[in-house]
Amino acid sequence: MDLNKAQDLVTSELMESVVLKKAIADSLTDQIARAADWFVHALGSGGKVLSLGNGGSAADAQHIAAELVGRFDQMEG
């Protein structure tokens, strides 16, 4: 694959990701807000939020947990 084709492929994949994330944000606004409220309530009351899975889902769960921890740590500091 030449460099231009590789660049076009990467750009296309990134744009597809942007479009998908926007569609999710637009169509699941209420559900996202409700989940955020659950997270804030659980963590604010001394509870915890668990993520789990097996196989590839376990990797996704671990990645989401790491992202959330990193972002909450930044908010606290």
Contacts in CASP RR format, 6 or more apart in sequence:
PFRMAT RR
TARGET T0000
AUTHOR 0000-0000-0000
METHOD contacts of the structure
MODEL  1
MDLNKAQDLVTSELMESVVLKKAIADSLTDQIARAADWFVHALGSGGKVL
SLGNGGSAADAQHIAAELVGRFDQMEG
1 9 0 8 1.000
25 32 0 8 1.000
39 49 0 8 1.000
39 68 0 8 1.000
42 48 0 8 1.000
42 49 0 8 1.000
43 49 0 8 1.000
43 72 0 8 1.000
49 68 0 8 1.000
51 61 0 8 1.000
51 62 0 8 1.000
51 64 0 8 1.000
51 65 0 8 1.000
52 58 0 8 1.000
52 61 0 8 1.000
53 60 0 8 1.000
53 61 0 8 1.000
END
